[in-house]
Amino acid sequence: MFSLARVLLSVGVAATLVACATPTKQPVKEAAKEVAPECAFPGTQLSAPLWVCDAPVDGMTVGAVGTATKSEAGLGFMKQMAMTDARVQLAQNMKVQVQNMIKQYAETTGAGSKETVDRVNTVVTKQITDQTLVGTKLFRSAQAPDGTLYVLVGLDEAAAEKLTESAVKTSMRNDRAAWQQFRAQKGQDELAGAIAKQKLDAESSN
């Protein structure tokens, strides 16, 4: 009896030792997922200001982002290059804006055929491309980790409207035949102002 008790005790102790020696399985933690930034510098996953990804900026009606690679000539030179790049893109953006203005005006008033509107669009947008974008200003700037400089150049509402009216009026003088077909009974100043205001009214109603 004594021997049996000793055997049973030995078995119990051994079982306890085995249980203690067996490592407890720990739950495997999932690797933390990397969250991509809302806006990143191109070619990286590094967070960048939202305007680099074309997010709207208060006080700017139309704008464009320009860049300049790191240069030994210094930050001032890089800023000039980046702003030049932005202005070229801004001219393209303004062309689209004004094309929409003219199209909206034509659809609202029933002025001009599609062919005439297209011709007027061509004349006006060429004028915007050729002329200097007066009134543009630097809204934002940021430098990426690799040294590339990013700038945001744009126009506020008043400057955008002024540029539109100027381009329309100049185009009237350059291609009077097209404008004569398009403008119906309106004078040059009235038509130019109406086209610029057409877009602004559409934006404010959204």
NORDA-V361440 format. One record per run of one state. SS is the DSSP state (~ for helix, > for strand, _ for the rest). FROM is the first residue (numbers start at 0). LEN is the number of residues. If there is no record, write none. Layout:
BEGIN
ss=SS from=FROM len=LEN
ss=SS from=FROM len=LEN
END
This chain:
BEGIN
ss=_ from=0 len=1
ss=~ from=1 len=20
ss=_ from=21 len=18
ss=> from=39 len=1
ss=_ from=40 len=6
ss=> from=46 len=1
ss=_ from=47 len=2
ss=~ from=49 len=4
ss=_ from=53 len=8
ss=> from=61 len=7
ss=_ from=68 len=6
ss=~ from=74 len=35
ss=_ from=109 len=4
ss=~ from=113 len=17
ss=_ from=130 len=6
ss=> from=136 len=7
ss=_ from=143 len=5
ss=> from=148 len=7
ss=_ from=155 len=1
ss=~ from=156 len=18
ss=_ from=174 len=1
ss=~ from=175 len=8
ss=_ from=183 len=4
ss=~ from=187 len=17
ss=_ from=204 len=2
END
